[in-house]
Amino acid sequence: MKLKILLEDIKIQHTVFALPFALMSAFIASNGVPPLDKLLWMILAMVGARSSAMSFNRIADVDYDRENPRTKERALPKGRIRKSYYIIFLILSVLLFIFSCIMLNRLALILSPAALLIVFFYSYTKRFTIFSHFFLGLSLSLAPIGAWVAIREEISIVSIVLGLAVIFWLAGLDIIYSCQDVEFDKSHGLFSFPAKLGIERALRLAAIFHVIMTLFLFSLFFIGNLGLLYLGGIILIAGLLYYEHSIVRPDDLSKVNVAFFNVNGIISIGLMLMTILDIIY
């Protein structure tokens, strides 16, 4: 029962944001279907890394979560799960990640401490910089870069470009989501673009970031030697991003959750499917 509460609390279902980009990278790196053993250990590494990051975030932010009306019902501030239980889960998640890297290859293992450092460090960035949105993007950009390492044991320009697309996608997305916490962030000395620039200017910046994301994905069409199905996927997500920004307005943030979860879930899965179909066919 407690494990179920914990998994709900860390939003295990939100792996949908990063996993599709990892799978895209793996298929491009393999120029087809990746070896199943590598695919399995890559997915387990992702689950371990994300679970580590989210459980660490819940522990690090518990005092803020307790005071924020949006987050005060989370399991840890509400007392439904003890901190020690979260720490045990964190340790097990780290071990799963490291063991999966061992099973993949030497480079994956060498880079694993740096990956953990990045995803843990993100939890503290909102305390001192408005660029915390980019650190969240950087954390998730490790998915496509790490997937390439898992398959080819190298870091390539293709994986870096895909990683940059993820950085700007998540940075823009996090800016939209952070608009809900503007007053709380200001009153508690936390940093974000919406708190610094105001909601209207921050939303414009998020739109610019999503244009940049689309340009990186378009460049991948040439760099990754991809085809028309992939190009169709880019057109699809460009339309979805436009829709996302049309439903979130400075004077009406009621659709933020629809934009954050529903639309972006479709974006990541849709682009992944179009990319995989492009490579296979």
N, C-alpha and C positions, 0 to 999 in steps of 0.2 A: 504493500500500500504506500509506504513512504517513498519507494523507488518511483512509483507512478506519479506521486506529487512532485518529486524532484524533476523528473523528465518533463512534466508539464511546465514546471517553473522555469527551466532553462530553454523552453521552446524547442524541443528536439526536432519538431516538424519544420523549423526554419532552416534546417540543413538544406532545404530546397533552394536557398539563395546561392550557396557556394558549390554544392555537389554537381549541378549541371555544367558549370564552367570547368570543373575538374574533369568531368567525363568528356566534354568537348576537347579539351587539351589532350587527353589520353588517346582519343580516336584520331586526332590530327597527327600526334606524335607517332602513332602506329600505322598511319595511312590505311586504316581499316579497323577491324575489331581487335582491341588489345588482348594480350594473353590473359586468360581468366584468372590465373593465380595472382598476377600483378594487379589486376582490376580489383580483386577481393581485398588484398592487403592495402591498396590505395584507399578504398572506401573505408576500411577499418581505421586507417591512419587519420582520415578526415573526421570520422565520428569521434575518435579519441581526442584530436586537436580541438574540435569545436566544443565538445563536452568539457574539456579542460578550461577553455577560454570562458565559457558561460558560467561554469561553477565558480571560477576565480572571480569573475565579475560580480556575481551575486554576493560573494563574501566581502569583496573590497567595497561594494556600494551599499552595504546593508544599512548604514546609518542614514545615508541620503534617501534610500528607498523607504525607510520608515517614516520619513517626513513628507515625501512627495505623494500627493493625492492619487496620482496615476499609478504608483508602484507600491503603495503601502499594504496592498493585499497580497503581495508576493509571499511565498512560503516562509522565507527566513525572517523578515521583519514581523510577520504575523505570528511566528513561533510554532508553525506547523511542522517544521523540521529544525533539528538542532544544528548548530554550526559544525559540530564534530562530524555529523553525518555528511555534510557537504565537503568537508576536508577529505574524508575517506574516499568519497566519490571522485574528487579532484585527483587524488593520488592514483587511483585505479585508472582514470582516464589518461593521465600522463603515461602510465606504464603501458597501456594499450597502444598509445601513439608511438612510443619509442620502440616497442616490440614489433609493431607493424613496419616501422622504418628499417629495423634490422632485417626483417624478412624481405624487404624490397631490394635495397642495395646500399653500398658503402656511402655514397654521396648523400642519400636520404638520411642516413644515420648521422653523418657529420653535420648536416644542416638542421637537424631536429632541435638542438638547444636554441639556436637562433630563432626558429619558428615559434617555439614556446615563449621565448622572451618577448617577441613582437606581440603575440596575442594577449599575453599577460599585461604588458606595458600599456596597451590601449585603455584598460580600465582606469588608469590614473590620468590620462591626458586631458580629460575635461576639467581637471582641477587647475590647469595652468596654461592651456592654449586653445584658441578657437579652431585650430586645425585638427582637433580631435576627430572630426569627420573623416579626414584623410587617413588617420591611423586605423579607423575601423575598416576603411576600404583596403588599406595595406594588409590588414589581418586576413581579409577574405581573398585578396589577390594571391595569397600563398597557395590557394586551392589549385588554380590552373598551372602555376609555376611548379608546385610540388608534384602535380600529376605528370608533368613532362619529365621531371627528375625520376619519378617512379618508373616510367616506361623506358627512357633513353639514358638515364644517369648523366644528365647534362642540363644546363640552363640555356635556352635558345632565345633568339629574338622573337620568335613566334609566341612563346610562353610569356615573355615580358610584355609584349604588346597586348596580349589577352589580359594579363595582370593589370596593366594600366587602364584598360577598359573597365575592369571590375572596380578599381580604385575610384574612378570618377563616377561610376554608377552608384556605388555604395555611399560615397561622399554626398552626392546629390540627394539620394534617398534618405540618408540620416539627417540631412538639413531639414527636409520636409517633416520627418518624424519629430525632430527637436523643436519644431514650432509649437508643439503642445506644451513644452516645458519652459517657455520664455520667462515667465514671471518667477517660477521656482528657481531657475538658473541664476537670474539676476539677484534674487534675495539671498541665495546661498553661495554666491561668489564662484559659480561654475561658468565655464566658457563654452560658447557656441556661436556660430554665425547668426542665427536668429536673435540671440540675446545681444549681440554686438551691433548688428546692422538693422535690426527690425525685421518683422516677418515678411513684409512685401519685398524688400531688397534681397533677403535671404532666399526667397522662392525664385526670384529672377536668377540668382547665382546658381541655384540647384538646376534650373533649366539649362544654363550655360554648361554646367558640368555634364549634363546628359547629352548635350550636343557633342561635346568632346568625346564622351564615351562612344557615341555612334560613329564618329570619325575614326577612332582607333579600331573599331570593329570593321569599318569599311577598308581600312588599310590592311587588315588581316586577310581580306579577300585576295589581295595581290601577294602579300608576304607568304601566306600559307598555301598559296596555289589552290584556292577553293573555287567552287563553281556557282552556278545560278541558284541552286536551292539555298545555299548559304546566303547569297545576296537577297533572296526573298525573305529569309529570316531577319536580316537587318531592316528591311523595309517594314516588316511586321512589328518589330520592337520599336522602331521609330514612331509608328502610329500609336502604339500602346503608351509610349512615353509622353507623346502629345496629349493623349487622353488623360493620363495621370496628372499632368500639370493643369489641365482644364478643369478638373474636379476639385482641386485644392486651391482655395483662394484666401488671401490675407484676412478677409472678414468672415470666412466660413471654413473651419478646419474639421468639420464633421466627417469628411470623407478621407481623412488622413489614413485611417486603418485600411480602408479599401485600396488606396493607392499603394500603401506600404506592403501589405501582405498579398492581396489578391492579384493586382496588376503585375507586380514584380515577380510573383511566383509564375505567372503565365509567361512573362518575358524570359526568365532564365530557362524554364523547361521548353518553351517554344523554340528559342534559339538553339538549344542543345539538340532537339529533335531534327531541326532543319539542317544543322551541321552534320550530324551523324548520317542522315539520309543522303546528304551531298557526298560524303566520303564513301559510303557503301555503294551508292548507285552512280 
